Amino acid sequence: MGGAFVFPGGRVDASDRDTPDDRWCDETALAAARFPDLPADEAIGYHVAAIRELFEEAGVLLARDGGGHFVSLTGADAHSRFAKYRKELHAERCTLRDVVEQEGLRLALDALVPWAHWVTPAMETTRRFDTRFFLTRAPERQAPAHDETETTAGVWISAPAAIARSKADEIMLPPPTWTTLRELEPFASVEAALTHAKGRPIVRREPMFLEQDGRRMLLLAGDPLNPEPLVEEMPLETRFVFESEGVWRAARART
């Protein structure tokens, strides 16, 4: 889906799951408890990977200094130093642990709040993903910026505006991104969204692939053509119709 607008993210690397501990991470026990379906090291690894990918792709680092404050990336010296760290991480010449230990920081695992769990449909045989989505508040004294490697542009945009631009064919939103934005639409503030997320049950979502009357569709639970029982709130659009390479159009079921 090259060219799509998505949230920062990526795979869990071996270094994300093999080394996290309380010496350089805050709230590892909390991170482990959030995903009871996973071994503790795997659950913590998802959190570390999310923080690493957010830093690599968007230049936002969820890490605290010795005073318990989020690290400042402003100022010429800090900007240059951490920009170099991003390149080193991309090239796998260092790990995130190397960065935070060099800077005397601790990863703020508790700053992430789980939001959703998406799994690629079984129809995709070459690349399947088992993905955890998180919300977080952007720290003060940090200015996000795309990396020109994995991301080629970046924008701050509200959920309703992103949906409107997608409907107008100005941007492309993959199904999980579209649905997440739909779910965030009702919240007028970051605080309201985070409060909701902390009490939100996380349900595994694996859309069903169906080809019918010449149309290829991805169906979420709750769609009349998907027999999977709905165990969460009904999404506004329960299906995505394939239109062209990489483009899935959100649609509501016909009644």
C-alpha positions in Angstrom: 0.0 0.0 0.0 2.7 2.5 -1.0 1.4 6.0 -0.9 -1.2 5.3 1.8 -1.6 7.5 4.9 -1.0 5.3 7.9 0.1 5.5 11.5 3.8 5.0 12.4 4.5 1.4 13.1 6.4 -1.7 12.0 7.5 -5.2 13.1 8.7 -6.3 16.5 12.5 -6.9 16.2 14.4 -9.4 18.3 16.0 -6.6 20.3 12.5 -5.3 21.2 11.6 -8.4 23.0 14.9 -9.9 24.2 16.2 -7.1 26.5 13.5 -4.9 28.1 13.7 -4.7 31.9 13.1 -2.2 34.7 16.6 -0.7 34.4 15.7 1.2 31.3 11.9 0.9 30.9 9.1 2.2 33.1 6.1 0.0 33.9 7.2 -3.3 32.3 4.8 -5.2 34.5 1.9 -3.0 33.3 2.9 -3.6 29.7 3.0 -7.4 30.2 -0.4 -7.4 31.9 -2.1 -5.5 29.0 -1.8 -8.5 26.6 -2.7 -11.6 28.7 -2.8 -13.6 25.5 0.9 -13.2 25.0 4.1 -14.2 26.9 5.4 -11.3 29.0 8.4 -10.7 26.9 6.3 -10.6 23.7 3.8 -8.2 25.3 6.5 -5.9 26.5 8.2 -6.2 23.1 5.1 -4.8 21.3 5.4 -1.7 23.5 9.1 -1.2 22.9 8.6 -1.8 19.1 5.9 0.9 19.1 8.1 3.4 20.8 11.0 2.6 18.5 9.0 2.8 15.3 7.4 6.1 16.4 10.9 7.5 17.0 12.3 6.1 13.8 9.4 7.2 11.5 8.0 10.3 13.2 10.8 11.6 15.4 8.7 11.3 18.6 10.5 9.6 21.6 8.4 8.4 24.5 11.2 8.4 27.0 11.7 10.2 30.3 14.8 11.9 31.8 16.1 11.5 35.3 13.5 14.0 36.6 10.6 12.0 35.2 9.9 14.5 32.3 9.7 13.6 28.7 13.0 14.2 26.9 13.3 17.5 25.1 14.3 17.2 21.5 14.4 21.0 20.9 17.6 23.0 20.6 20.2 22.5 17.8 22.4 20.1 19.8 19.6 17.8 20.8 18.0 17.9 17.4 21.2 16.9 15.7 22.1 14.2 18.2 18.7 12.5 18.1 18.5 12.8 14.3 21.7 10.8 14.2 20.2 8.2 16.5 17.2 7.8 14.2 19.6 7.1 11.2 21.6 4.7 13.3 18.4 2.8 14.4 17.2 2.6 10.8 20.6 1.2 9.7 20.5 -1.3 12.7 23.8 0.0 13.9 22.4 0.5 17.4 19.3 -0.5 19.4 16.8 1.7 21.2 18.3 0.5 24.5 21.7 1.9 23.3 20.1 5.3 22.7 18.3 5.6 26.1 21.2 4.3 28.1 23.6 6.7 26.3 21.2 9.6 27.1 20.3 8.5 30.6 16.6 8.0 29.7 13.9 5.4 30.5 11.3 4.3 27.9 7.8 5.3 29.0 5.9 2.1 28.2 3.0 3.4 30.3 2.6 6.4 27.9 1.1 3.9 25.4 -2.5 2.9 25.7 -3.7 -0.2 23.7 -6.5 0.6 21.2 -7.0 -2.3 18.8 -5.8 -5.7 17.6 -5.8 -6.3 13.8 -4.8 -9.5 12.0 -4.5 -9.7 8.2 -7.2 -11.8 6.5 -6.2 -15.4 5.6 -6.6 -14.6 1.9 -3.2 -12.8 2.0 -0.6 -15.6 1.9 2.6 -13.7 1.4 2.4 -10.9 4.0 0.2 -11.3 7.1 0.4 -9.1 10.1 -0.7 -9.5 13.7 -0.8 -5.8 14.8 -1.5 -4.0 18.1 -2.6 -0.4 17.8 -1.8 2.1 20.6 -2.8 5.7 21.4 -0.4 8.2 23.1 -0.2 11.9 23.7 2.6 13.7 21.8 5.1 15.0 24.4 5.8 18.7 24.7 9.2 20.0 23.4 9.2 17.5 20.5 8.4 18.3 16.9 7.4 15.2 14.8 9.0 14.9 11.4 8.8 12.1 8.8 12.1 10.3 8.1 12.2 10.3 4.3 13.0 6.6 4.4 9.9 4.6 5.4 7.7 7.7 5.5 7.7 10.4 2.8 5.3 12.9 4.3 3.6 13.7 7.6 0.6 15.7 8.6 -1.4 16.6 11.8 -5.0 16.1 10.9 -8.2 15.4 12.7 -10.1 12.1 12.3 -13.1 13.8 10.6 -10.8 15.7 8.2 -8.9 12.6 7.3 -12.1 10.7 6.5 -13.4 13.6 4.4 -10.1 13.7 2.4 -10.3 10.0 1.8 -13.9 10.2 0.6 -12.8 12.9 -1.8 -9.9 10.6 -3.1 -7.3 13.0 -1.9 -5.6 10.5 0.4 -5.7 6.7 0.7 -6.6 5.1 4.0 -6.2 1.3 4.5 -9.1 -0.5 6.2 -7.6 -0.6 9.8 -6.6 3.1 9.5 -10.1 4.1 8.3 -11.8 2.1 11.1 -9.5 3.6 13.7 -10.2 7.1 12.6 -14.0 6.4 12.6 -13.7 5.2 16.2 -11.7 8.4 17.1 -14.2 10.8 15.4 -16.5 11.2 18.5 -13.7 12.5 20.8 -13.2 16.2 21.0 -9.8 16.0 22.8 -6.8 13.7 23.3 -7.7 13.3 27.0 -11.2 12.0 26.1 -9.8 9.5 23.6 -7.2 8.3 26.1 -9.8 8.0 28.9 -12.0 5.9 26.6 -9.1 3.7 25.5 -8.1 2.8 29.1 -11.5 1.1 29.6 -12.0 -0.2 26.1 -11.9 -4.0 25.6 -9.4 -5.1 23.0 -11.0 -7.6 20.5 -9.0 -9.5 17.9 -10.2 -8.4 14.4 -9.5 -10.5 11.4 -11.6 -9.4 8.5 -13.2 -12.0 6.3 -12.4 -12.0 2.6 -15.3 -12.6 0.2 -15.7 -12.5 -3.5 -19.3 -12.1 -4.6 -20.9 -11.0 -7.9 -17.4 -9.9 -9.2 -16.7 -7.8 -6.1 -13.9 -8.5 -3.7 -14.7 -7.5 -0.2 -13.2 -7.4 3.3 -16.0 -7.9 5.9 -15.7 -7.0 9.6 -17.7 -8.8 12.3 -21.2 -7.4 12.3 -21.5 -7.4 8.5 -24.5 -9.5 7.4 -22.2 -11.6 5.2 -19.7 -12.3 8.0 -20.9 -15.1 10.3 -18.4 -14.1 13.0 -20.3 -12.8 16.1 -20.0 -9.2 17.0 -18.5 -8.8 20.4 -17.8 -5.1 20.3 -19.5 -1.9 19.2 -20.8 -2.0 15.6 -18.5 -0.1 13.2 -20.1 2.5 10.9 -18.7 0.7 7.9 -18.6 -3.1 8.1 -17.1 -3.8 4.7 -14.4 -2.6 2.3 -14.7 -3.1 -1.4 -11.6 -3.5 -3.6 -11.5 -0.9 -6.3 -7.9 -0.9 -7.7 -4.4 -2.0 -6.6 -4.1 -1.2 -2.9 -7.4 0.7 -2.7 -10.2 -0.5 -0.5 -13.4 1.6 -0.4 -15.3 1.6 2.9 -19.0 0.8 2.6 -22.0 0.1 4.7 -23.9 -3.1 4.3 -27.0 -3.0 2.2 -30.1 -3.6 4.2 
